[in-house]
Amino acid sequence: MSEEQKRTVKMTLNHKFGVSEKRDERRPRRDDSSRDGVSAGERPFRGDRPRGVRGLREDGSRHEGEPRFDRERRPRRFGDKPFGGRGGRDRRDAREGARDERFPVYRQRPEQKAELVDENLDEAALEARAAQAEQVPESASNPPWFRKLLALTTEKGREREGKFLGEGVHVVEELVSKHREIVIAVYAVEGFENEELIEKINEAEITLHVLTAEQMKQLSSTVTTQGIIAYCRIANTKPVYETSRSVLTLVDAVQDPGNLGTLFRTSLGFGSGGMVLGRGTVSPFNPKVVRGSSGTFLRVPFEFDIDLVDHINFLRSKGYTIIATDLHARQTLKDIPSHKLRKMAFLVGNEGAGTNQYLIELADETVKIPMSSELESLNVSVAHGILSYEAAQIQEDLK
């Protein structure tokens, strides 16, 4: 080994791992016992320094480049800013605002609920409108024929004239297609654009008149009109009581037009033999009933303004089993012997008071609708729908 190689090996052996041969330029560790001439015992505790005076010299002057302490610009710490939300100060403001009733704070965006608007005008408003038109002198905008139409928006006017109005596209289409014989004329607003319906009216050879928007609004029983009304004669088909198999509905003082319209639609849907409307029940020719049934009420045989006590005795003589719903009944419809269900008539009653107790006592059978004990009763149209479905199933099994 040469002298140069020996010198290189020796230098390598003397070199310590991780130690540079260069001069250690790190700042020497200051003695904790002395800092800027102040001993540890004399140095004030850092927390004693007044807040907001960081960077001041002993004479009170500020070091150059030393920014003034700004609480709002301090570095944010974890928790100062909630996820996706406001900063810490905003959160404090929200909490303080929560203590003041003038500044409600929501944990989440409040649900925006659309304002419910009743599209139906009540009977009193319609009667007031018709009465006001009667007091206005005849003119080009208030001719006699229009005043007669306006009278049909009230119960008294329908009874006096023997006519009724069917409002809306679906209603007019149903009346024109299925009951052409009772439709006297159709009135449409200026600019009515349903060409298909206009073609059906023309094919049925029904006279089509044009009304102004204001005239249509006066005839309409809704806030927003569909722009077309059928002018019809009051007529109906009575149920056939002599059939060997039938399901009827006896209606006791149901006053909500929407409910009665639904009863008609349900009866049609489940092949009912007809409906008998007792006294105190809303008229089937009320515009809201007509609209609620989509005009299909005339496809269901019915009688109206009937004394139900006399009619129950009449139906019993025709072989019908009178069935009333009762919360305290011990049986369901399926528990009744099948021979009693070939001809049956259901009793359904008023929305608030229910079926008259005297009529329930006249019934041959009382039944209950199985449901949770958490609910006391069902809406009359819902209960009628359930019974109609069960009755249709029973009638099918009897074939």
C-alpha positions in Angstrom: 0.0 0.0 0.0 1.4 3.3 -0.9 1.8 6.3 1.4 -1.1 8.1 -0.2 -3.4 5.1 0.2 -2.4 4.7 3.9 -3.2 8.4 4.5 -6.6 8.1 2.8 -7.6 5.1 4.9 -6.5 6.8 8.1 -8.6 9.8 7.4 -11.6 7.6 6.7 -11.2 5.8 10.0 -11.0 9.0 12.0 -14.1 10.5 10.3 -17.2 10.2 12.5 -20.5 9.3 11.0 -22.9 12.3 10.7 -20.3 14.9 11.6 -19.2 17.3 9.0 -15.6 18.2 8.7 -16.7 21.8 8.1 -16.8 24.2 11.0 -20.0 23.9 13.1 -21.8 27.2 12.2 -24.8 26.5 14.4 -25.7 29.3 16.9 -24.2 28.4 20.3 -26.9 27.4 22.9 -27.6 30.3 25.1 -27.1 29.9 28.8 -30.6 29.7 30.4 -29.2 31.5 33.4 -28.5 34.6 31.4 -30.5 36.2 28.6 -29.8 39.7 27.4 -28.2 40.4 30.8 -31.3 39.3 32.7 -31.1 36.3 34.9 -33.8 33.6 35.0 -35.1 34.9 38.3 -35.4 38.5 37.1 -37.0 37.7 33.7 -40.8 38.4 33.8 -43.2 35.6 33.0 -44.4 35.8 29.4 -48.0 35.8 30.4 -47.4 39.0 32.4 -46.8 41.0 29.2 -49.7 43.2 28.4 -51.8 41.9 25.4 -51.4 44.0 22.3 -47.9 45.5 23.0 -45.9 42.7 21.4 -42.7 44.0 19.7 -42.2 47.2 21.8 -38.8 48.4 22.9 -38.1 49.3 26.6 -38.7 53.0 25.7 -42.1 52.2 24.2 -41.1 52.6 20.6 -42.0 49.8 18.0 -39.4 47.8 16.1 -39.4 48.5 12.4 -41.4 46.0 10.4 -43.3 44.8 13.5 -47.0 44.9 12.6 -49.6 46.1 15.1 -51.3 43.2 16.7 -54.7 42.7 15.1 -57.1 40.2 16.7 -59.1 39.9 13.5 -56.0 39.0 11.4 -54.5 36.5 13.8 -53.8 33.1 12.4 -56.9 30.9 12.5 -56.8 27.8 14.7 -58.6 24.6 14.3 -62.2 25.1 15.4 -62.3 28.8 14.5 -64.1 28.1 11.3 -66.8 25.4 11.1 -67.1 23.2 8.1 -68.5 25.1 5.2 -69.6 27.9 7.4 -68.7 31.2 9.0 -65.7 32.1 11.0 -65.3 32.1 14.7 -66.6 35.7 15.2 -69.7 34.9 13.1 -70.4 31.9 15.4 -70.1 34.1 18.5 -72.4 36.6 16.9 -74.9 33.9 16.1 -74.8 32.6 19.7 -75.3 36.1 21.0 -78.2 36.7 18.5 -79.8 33.5 19.7 -80.2 35.1 23.1 -82.2 37.9 21.5 -85.6 37.1 20.2 -85.1 39.7 17.5 -82.4 37.6 15.8 -83.6 34.0 15.5 -80.9 31.5 14.5 -81.7 28.3 12.7 -79.6 25.2 12.8 -80.6 24.4 9.3 -82.4 26.3 6.5 -86.1 26.4 7.4 -88.4 24.4 5.1 -90.0 26.6 2.5 -93.7 25.7 2.4 -95.8 26.9 -0.5 -98.8 28.9 0.7 -101.9 26.8 0.3 -104.7 28.6 -1.6 -108.2 27.3 -1.5 -109.2 27.1 -5.1 -112.9 26.7 -4.2 -115.3 29.6 -3.5 -117.8 28.9 -0.8 -121.6 28.9 -1.4 -122.0 32.2 0.4 -119.6 34.0 -1.9 -121.3 32.5 -5.0 -124.7 33.6 -3.7 -123.5 37.1 -3.0 -122.0 37.3 -6.5 -125.3 36.2 -8.1 -127.4 38.6 -5.9 -125.1 41.5 -6.9 -125.6 40.7 -10.6 -129.3 40.7 -10.2 -129.2 44.3 -8.8 -127.1 45.5 -11.7 -129.2 46.9 -14.6 -129.2 44.9 -17.9 -126.4 45.9 -20.2 -124.1 44.5 -22.9 -121.9 43.0 -20.3 -124.7 41.8 -18.1 -127.4 40.4 -20.5 -130.4 38.4 -19.3 -129.0 35.1 -20.6 -125.8 35.6 -18.6 -127.7 36.4 -15.5 -129.5 33.1 -15.8 -126.2 31.3 -16.1 -124.9 33.2 -13.0 -128.0 32.1 -11.0 -126.9 28.4 -11.6 -123.8 29.0 -9.4 -126.2 28.8 -6.4 -128.3 26.0 -5.0 -131.5 28.1 -5.2 -130.9 29.0 -8.8 -130.3 25.3 -9.8 -133.5 24.2 -8.1 -135.5 27.0 -9.7 -134.1 26.5 -13.2 -133.6 22.8 -13.2 -130.1 23.3 -14.8 -126.5 23.0 -13.6 -123.0 24.0 -14.8 -120.2 21.5 -15.4 -116.8 23.4 -15.2 -113.4 22.3 -16.4 -111.8 20.5 -19.4 -112.3 16.9 -18.0 -115.8 17.6 -16.8 -117.0 19.1 -20.2 -115.3 16.3 -22.1 -117.1 13.7 -19.9 -120.5 15.4 -20.3 -120.2 15.8 -24.1 -118.9 12.3 -24.7 -121.2 10.3 -22.3 -124.2 12.5 -21.7 -124.8 14.5 -24.9 -128.6 14.4 -24.3 -128.5 16.7 -21.3 -125.9 19.3 -22.6 -127.7 22.4 -23.8 -124.6 24.5 -24.8 -120.9 25.0 -24.0 -119.3 28.3 -23.1 -115.6 28.9 -23.6 -113.4 31.9 -22.9 -111.9 34.0 -25.7 -108.7 32.3 -26.9 -109.5 28.8 -25.6 -107.0 26.6 -27.3 -108.0 23.0 -26.6 -108.6 22.1 -30.3 -109.4 18.4 -29.5 -112.2 19.3 -27.1 -113.6 21.9 -29.5 -113.7 19.3 -32.2 -115.6 16.9 -30.0 -118.1 19.6 -29.2 -118.6 20.4 -32.8 -119.0 16.7 -33.7 -121.7 16.4 -31.0 -123.4 19.3 -32.7 -123.5 21.3 -29.5 -123.6 25.1 -29.7 -120.4 26.7 -28.6 -120.6 30.3 -27.2 -117.7 32.7 -26.4 -117.4 34.5 -23.1 -115.1 37.3 -22.0 -112.5 36.5 -19.4 -114.5 38.6 -16.8 -117.7 36.7 -17.6 -116.0 33.3 -17.2 -114.5 34.4 -13.9 -118.0 35.3 -12.6 -119.4 31.9 -13.6 -116.5 29.9 -12.2 -116.6 28.4 -8.7 -112.8 28.4 -8.5 -110.2 31.1 -8.2 -108.4 29.9 -11.3 -110.7 29.0 -14.1 -110.0 26.5 -16.9 -111.9 28.6 -19.4 -114.8 26.3 -20.3 -118.2 25.4 -18.9 -121.0 23.1 -20.0 -124.7 24.3 -19.5 -126.8 21.2 -18.8 -130.2 20.0 -17.7 -130.5 18.3 -14.3 -131.1 14.5 -14.9 -130.2 11.3 -13.3 -130.8 7.5 -13.5 -132.3 5.8 -10.5 -130.8 2.5 -9.2 -132.5 -0.8 -10.2 -133.5 -2.4 -6.9 -135.0 -5.6 -8.3 -131.6 -7.1 -9.4 -130.5 -10.4 -7.8 -127.1 -9.0 -6.8 -126.2 -5.4 -5.9 -124.2 -3.1 -3.7 -125.6 0.3 -2.8 -124.4 3.3 -0.7 -126.8 5.2 1.6 -125.4 8.7 2.3 -126.4 10.4 5.5 -125.8 14.1 5.6 -122.4 14.2 3.9 -121.9 18.0 3.4 -118.5 18.3 1.9 -118.8 18.4 -1.9 -115.3 16.9 -2.4 -116.2 13.9 -0.2 -119.4 13.3 -2.2 -117.6 13.6 -5.5 -115.1 11.0 -4.2 -118.0 8.7 -3.2 -119.3 8.8 -6.7 -116.0 8.0 -8.3 -115.4 5.1 -5.9 -118.9 3.7 -6.5 -118.2 3.8 -10.3 -114.8 2.2 -9.9 -116.0 -0.8 -8.0 -119.2 -1.4 -10.0 -121.7 -0.1 -7.4 -125.4 -0.5 -8.1 -126.0 3.1 -7.1 -126.2 5.7 -4.4 -129.1 7.0 -2.3 -128.4 10.5 -1.0 -130.4 11.3 2.2 -131.7 14.7 3.2 -129.0 17.0 4.5 -126.5 15.8 1.9 -125.0 18.3 -0.4 -126.6 18.4 -3.9 -124.9 16.1 -6.5 -125.2 19.0 -9.0 -123.1 21.3 -6.9 -120.3 22.5 -9.2 -117.7 21.2 -6.7 -119.3 17.7 -6.6 -119.4 17.7 -10.4 -115.8 18.7 -10.6 -114.8 16.3 -7.7 -116.2 13.4 -9.6 -114.7 14.6 -12.9 -118.2 14.6 -14.3 -118.5 10.8 -13.9 -121.3 11.1 -11.2 -124.0 10.8 -13.9 -122.7 7.3 -14.7 -123.7 6.1 -11.2 -127.4 5.6 -10.7 -128.6 7.7 -7.8 -131.5 9.3 -6.0 -131.2 12.4 -3.9 -133.1 14.3 -1.2 -134.4 10.9 0.2 -135.9 10.1 3.6 -133.4 7.3 4.6 -135.7 5.8 7.3 -138.4 5.1 4.7 -135.9 4.0 2.2 -134.2 1.5 4.5 -137.5 -0.2 5.0 -138.1 -0.2 1.3 -134.7 -1.7 0.6 -135.2 -4.4 3.2 -138.4 -5.4 1.4 -136.3 -5.8 -1.7 -134.0 -8.2 0.0 -131.1 -5.9 0.9 -129.0 -6.3 4.0 -128.4 -2.9 5.6 -124.9 -2.6 6.9 -123.6 0.3 9.1 -120.0 0.9 10.3 -119.6 1.1 14.1 -116.4 1.5 16.1 -117.8 -0.9 18.7 -118.8 -3.6 16.2 -117.3 -7.1 16.8 -117.2 -8.3 13.3 -115.9 -7.3 9.9 -117.7 -7.5 6.6 -116.1 -10.9 5.8 -117.6 -12.4 9.0 -121.2 -11.9 7.8 -122.7 -15.0 6.2 -122.4 -14.8 2.4 -126.1 -15.3 1.7 -126.7 -11.9 3.4 -124.2 -10.2 1.1 -125.8 -10.8 -2.3 -127.6 -7.5 -1.9 -126.2 -5.1 0.6 -126.5 -1.4 1.3 -123.8 0.5 3.2 -124.6 3.4 5.5 -122.0 6.2 5.5 -122.4 9.4 7.5 -121.6 13.0 8.1 -117.9 14.0 8.3 -118.1 15.3 11.9 -121.1 13.6 13.6 -120.9 10.3 11.7 -124.0 8.3 10.8 -127.2 9.1 12.7 -127.4 6.7 15.6 -131.1 6.0 14.8 -130.1 4.8 11.4 -127.4 2.6 12.8 -130.0 1.0 15.1 -132.2 0.3 12.0 -129.3 -1.5 10.3 -129.3 -5.3 10.0 -125.6 -5.6 10.7 -122.8 -3.4 12.1 -119.2 -3.9 11.0 -115.8 -2.4 11.9 -112.8 -1.7 9.6 -109.7 -3.4 11.1 -107.1 -0.7 11.8 -104.6 0.5 14.5 -106.0 1.6 17.8 -103.9 4.7 17.5 -106.6 6.1 15.1 -110.2 6.6 16.2 -111.9 6.9 12.8 -111.4 7.3 9.0 -112.5 9.9 6.6 -115.9 9.0 5.2 -114.7 8.7 1.6 -111.7 6.5 2.7 -113.9 4.2 4.8 -116.3 3.9 1.8 -113.4 3.0 -0.5 -112.3 0.2 1.8 -115.9 -1.2 2.2 -116.4 -0.9 -1.6 -113.3 -2.9 -2.3 -114.2 -5.7 0.2 -117.7 -5.8 -1.2 -116.5 -6.2 -4.7 -114.3 -9.1 -3.7 -117.1 -10.8 -1.9 -119.4 -10.3 -5.0 -116.7 -11.9 -7.2 -116.5 -14.9 -4.9 -120.3 -15.4 -5.0 -120.3 -15.9 -8.8 
